[in-house]
Amino acid sequence: MCRAEIIANRSVQEEMVEALESDIPGILYTLIPDVQGRGEEDRKRGTVTWPELNFCLFAYVEDKEAAEMRRVVALIKQRFPNEGIKLFILCSRD
């Protein structure tokens, strides 16, 4: 079992969710739509000074589904290289 977490600019949220649901049928996830923070390039605060926001999506998936998530995220990252898309996956050994 793995915990997969995606953090990215809100501009790719719909695309990411649709791709995951299409390529991993039955995927269950939690979506946090308005995430503030600071990345390597800039800040995301949803204010006049820093207007953009991120989203966070996390899911608990089997190893095979985690591999598919890597593939899906990599494809979206290729299409949108400047949107700060990050994927973190932690798997248990049990």
C-alpha positions, 0 to 999 in steps of 0.5 A, spaced: 500 500 500 502 506 498 500 514 499 501 518 493 500 526 494 500 530 488 501 538 489 500 542 483 498 549 480 490 549 480 490 551 473 492 543 472 487 540 477 481 538 472 486 535 467 489 531 473 483 529 476 480 527 469 486 523 467 487 519 474 480 517 474 480 515 467 487 511 467 485 508 474 478 506 474 475 506 481 481 510 484 479 513 491 482 520 493 481 526 497 482 533 494 484 539 497 482 545 492 485 551 495 493 550 498 497 556 499 505 555 500 511 557 497 515 553 492 522 554 488 519 559 484 514 563 487 509 563 492 501 561 492 497 565 497 491 567 493 492 574 494 493 580 490 500 580 491 501 572 490 494 571 486 495 563 484 493 557 489 495 550 488 491 544 490 493 537 493 490 530 492 492 524 496 490 517 495 492 510 498 493 506 492 496 499 491 503 499 488 501 497 481 496 503 481 502 508 484 506 506 478 500 508 474 500 515 477 507 516 476 506 515 469 499 519 468 503 525 472 509 525 468 505 525 462 501 531 465 508 534 467 510 534 460 504 538 457 505 543 463 512 544 465 511 550 468 506 549 473 510 546 479 507 539 479 510 534 484 508 527 486 510 524 492 509 516 493 511 513 500 510 505 500 509 500 506 513 494 506 508 490 509 
